[in-house]
Amino acid sequence: MGHAFDLAVVGGGIVGLALADAWLSRYPGDQVAVFDKEPHLAAHASGRNSGVLHAGFYYAPDSLKAQLTRDGNAMLKEFCAERGVTVRPTGKVVVTKSEDELPALYELHARGQANGVDIELIDESQLAELEPLARTHGHALWSPNTAVADPEAVVEALADRVRARGGDIHMGEPVTAAGPGWLRTSTTTYSVGHLMNAAGLYADRVARWFDVGREYRMLPFKGLYLYGNWAPGHLQRHVYPVPDPRNPFLGVHLTVTVDGRAKIGPTAIPSLWREDYGGVRGANIGESIDLARTYPRFLTSPHHDTLGLIRTEMPKYSRRVLAEQAARLVPSVRAADFTERGRPGVRAQLFDTVNGRLEMDFVVRPGERSTHVLNAVSPAWTSALAVAAHVVDALER
Ligand SMILES: Cc1cc2nc3c(=O)[nH]c(=O)nc-3n(C[C@H](O)[C@H](O)[C@H](O)COP(=O)(O)OP(=O)(O)OC[C@H]3O[C@@H](n4cnc5c(N)ncnc54)[C@H](O)[C@@H]3O)c2cc1C
């Protein structure tokens, strides 16, 4: 048996690092280790996202997402200020593609207010002042607290703070099995006081070792991006459409990177296996077979417009189609100006086989001597510090 840890975290993405950080801040001097299977940080969702600090207005008022995104946005900004990580205060506008979308826009505004988020209903002339490139029909929403940072820089800074607080980060050490009080990696078996599961695309598998979350199946969705060649700062604000409330994705949008570049995406294309970043590299036939078993349930679910989602998402492999979608929000977008593909990401989206729905909220489940963070999909990058405080607060030692 190797070393003994008071806390071991499986997964060194932003959620796992935030959990270790919150634990060490509460219990300084404890032995804490984070294990990640990859040799370098931010290899998966935490380094492959839009870097948008969401404000928290989309989510059902009683959800963890609503509470932890609003709080997480403020905590992440404070963290970045303290650690010298640049945050670009872009704000964000939500625009309509036609007047038919106005009732849904008003609904979103009301939801934001119910969530205690600063959100303003604006008219076309106010939109023209805030973001001259965007177009709307009648009204738009303005979210001043939405911002952007470099996702990898944030992860690196958080890893630095975990190390500074005395935590060990074991990169390139996959956890191959675990149970109450122990954990096995590719090299060693460790004794563990408490285990936290933040394994992202594999969190459902780790949870099963503890008999937790058996109703869930992973249904990963791929996000592709296109960078524009516009001068930095040409687009000033993130520009989003009104989302379809039947699914948990926000629709193709334009974001500004921390360096001021314009970026289109991400898509929400069904993935063929968990770490399906394109091409056949890393193809996993076993995972594809599992997915093929889950998809029929999703396809026939009365709760989602699955066929509509597939019909609209699959064509977005085409650069031209993606640019056309973005041009409905920002008419000056031309496919010829958006030719550089970004690093794709995959969402660790769970499907609940009992109620036949995609899980819309973050899920935190206790297990024997363990805690499992499941469905850490967007905006868990924004919310991570608040998620971790919530998890550590709820644990009695
Ligand atoms: C395309 C896209 C765009 C997004 N945009 C935004 C955004 O703008 N704003 C926002 O707030 N959120 C966004 N998100 C969501 C956000 O990226 C995720 O919610 C967040 O990164 C989840 O963090 P995580 O630590 O749970 O996952 P990950 O970063 O995936 O970390 C999980 C880690 O677990 C490791 N792991 C898995 N299995 C094992 C094992 N057996 N042993 C050891 N290690 C293991 C993996 O190597 C990985 O590093 C986006 C996501 C995607 C995919």
The ligand as an SDF file (V2000), in Angstrom:
LIG
                    3D

 53 58  0  0  0  0  0  0  0  0999 V2000
  -17.0640   22.9120  -26.1400 C   0  0  0  0  0  0  0  0  0  0  0  0
  -17.2640   23.3350  -24.7200 C   0  0  0  0  0  0  0  0  0  0  0  0
  -17.4430   24.6780  -24.4000 C   0  0  0  0  0  0  0  0  0  0  0  0
  -17.6520   25.0650  -23.0830 C   0  0  0  0  0  0  0  0  0  0  0  0
  -17.7220   26.4060  -22.7770 N   0  0  0  0  0  0  0  0  0  0  0  0
  -17.8140   26.7820  -21.4840 C   0  0  0  0  0  0  0  0  0  0  0  0
  -17.7600   28.1510  -21.1200 C   0  0  0  0  0  0  0  0  0  0  0  0
  -17.5850   29.0220  -21.9600 O   0  0  0  0  0  0  0  0  0  0  0  0
  -17.9190   28.4800  -19.8140 N   0  0  0  0  0  0  0  0  0  0  0  0
  -18.1000   27.5350  -18.8440 C   0  0  0  0  0  0  0  0  0  0  0  0
  -18.2590   27.8940  -17.6870 O   0  0  0  0  0  0  0  0  0  0  0  0
  -18.0940   26.2240  -19.1530 N   0  0  0  0  0  0  0  0  0  0  0  0
  -17.9260   25.8290  -20.4390 C   0  0  0  0  0  0  0  0  0  0  0  0
  -17.8980   24.5040  -20.7710 N   0  0  0  0  0  0  0  0  0  0  0  0
  -18.0090   23.5200  -19.6910 C   0  0  0  0  0  0  0  0  0  0  0  0
  -16.7050   23.3260  -18.9560 C   0  0  0  0  0  0  0  0  0  0  0  0
  -15.6240   23.2070  -19.8400 O   0  0  0  0  0  0  0  0  0  0  0  0
  -16.8160   22.0680  -18.0940 C   0  0  0  0  0  0  0  0  0  0  0  0
  -18.0190   22.1060  -17.3740 O   0  0  0  0  0  0  0  0  0  0  0  0
  -15.6700   21.9540  -17.1020 C   0  0  0  0  0  0  0  0  0  0  0  0
  -14.4340   22.1140  -17.7460 O   0  0  0  0  0  0  0  0  0  0  0  0
  -15.7340   20.6100  -16.3920 C   0  0  0  0  0  0  0  0  0  0  0  0
  -14.5700   20.4530  -15.6380 O   0  0  0  0  0  0  0  0  0  0  0  0
  -14.1530   19.0270  -15.1180 P   0  0  0  0  0  0  0  0  0  0  0  0
  -13.0040   19.2400  -14.2210 O   0  0  0  0  0  0  0  0  0  0  0  0
  -15.3600   18.3360  -14.5680 O   0  0  0  0  0  0  0  0  0  0  0  0
  -13.7960   18.1950  -16.4260 O   0  0  0  0  0  0  0  0  0  0  0  0
  -12.4290   17.9260  -17.2170 P   0  0  0  0  0  0  0  0  0  0  0  0
  -11.7060   19.1590  -17.5310 O   0  0  0  0  0  0  0  0  0  0  0  0
  -12.8150   17.0340  -18.3620 O   0  0  0  0  0  0  0  0  0  0  0  0
  -11.5650   17.1160  -16.1790 O   0  0  0  0  0  0  0  0  0  0  0  0
  -11.7560   15.7680  -15.8870 C   0  0  0  0  0  0  0  0  0  0  0  0
  -10.3920   15.1670  -15.7620 C   0  0  0  0  0  0  0  0  0  0  0  0
  -10.5170   13.8320  -15.3010 O   0  0  0  0  0  0  0  0  0  0  0  0
   -9.4490   13.1040  -15.8360 C   0  0  0  0  0  0  0  0  0  0  0  0
   -9.8030   11.6900  -15.7030 N   0  0  0  0  0  0  0  0  0  0  0  0
  -10.8380   11.0290  -16.2440 C   0  0  0  0  0  0  0  0  0  0  0  0
  -10.8070    9.7460  -15.8640 N   0  0  0  0  0  0  0  0  0  0  0  0
   -9.7460    9.5890  -15.0520 C   0  0  0  0  0  0  0  0  0  0  0  0
   -9.2030    8.4910  -14.3350 C   0  0  0  0  0  0  0  0  0  0  0  0
   -9.7420    7.2620  -14.3650 N   0  0  0  0  0  0  0  0  0  0  0  0
   -8.0630    8.6910  -13.5940 N   0  0  0  0  0  0  0  0  0  0  0  0
   -7.4870    9.9160  -13.5300 C   0  0  0  0  0  0  0  0  0  0  0  0
   -7.9700   10.9830  -14.2130 N   0  0  0  0  0  0  0  0  0  0  0  0
   -9.0890   10.8340  -14.9410 C   0  0  0  0  0  0  0  0  0  0  0  0
   -9.3280   13.6130  -17.2550 C   0  0  0  0  0  0  0  0  0  0  0  0
   -8.0320   13.3890  -17.7910 O   0  0  0  0  0  0  0  0  0  0  0  0
   -9.6410   15.0980  -17.0830 C   0  0  0  0  0  0  0  0  0  0  0  0
   -8.4760   15.8960  -17.0060 O   0  0  0  0  0  0  0  0  0  0  0  0
  -17.7010   24.0840  -22.0760 C   0  0  0  0  0  0  0  0  0  0  0  0
  -17.4950   22.7330  -22.3960 C   0  0  0  0  0  0  0  0  0  0  0  0
  -17.2630   22.3620  -23.6960 C   0  0  0  0  0  0  0  0  0  0  0  0
  -17.0010   20.9200  -24.0060 C   0  0  0  0  0  0  0  0  0  0  0  0
  1  2  1  0
  2  3  1  0
  2 52  2  0
  3  4  2  0
  4  5  1  0
  4 50  1  0
  5  6  2  0
  6  7  1  0
  6 13  1  0
  7  8  2  0
  7  9  1  0
  9 10  1  0
 10 11  2  0
 10 12  1  0
 12 13  2  0
 13 14  1  0
 14 15  1  0
 14 50  1  0
 15 16  1  0
 16 17  1  0
 16 18  1  0
 18 19  1  0
 18 20  1  0
 20 21  1  0
 20 22  1  0
 22 23  1  0
 23 24  1  0
 24 25  2  0
 24 26  1  0
 24 27  1  0
 27 28  1  0
 28 29  2  0
 28 30  1  0
 28 31  1  0
 31 32  1  0
 32 33  1  0
 33 34  1  0
 33 48  1  0
 34 35  1  0
 35 36  1  0
 35 46  1  0
 36 37  1  0
 36 45  1  0
 37 38  2  0
 38 39  1  0
 39 40  1  0
 39 45  2  0
 40 41  1  0
 40 42  2  0
 42 43  1  0
 43 44  2  0
 44 45  1  0
 46 47  1  0
 46 48  1  0
 48 49  1  0
 50 51  2  0
 51 52  1  0
 52 53  1  0
M  END
$$$$
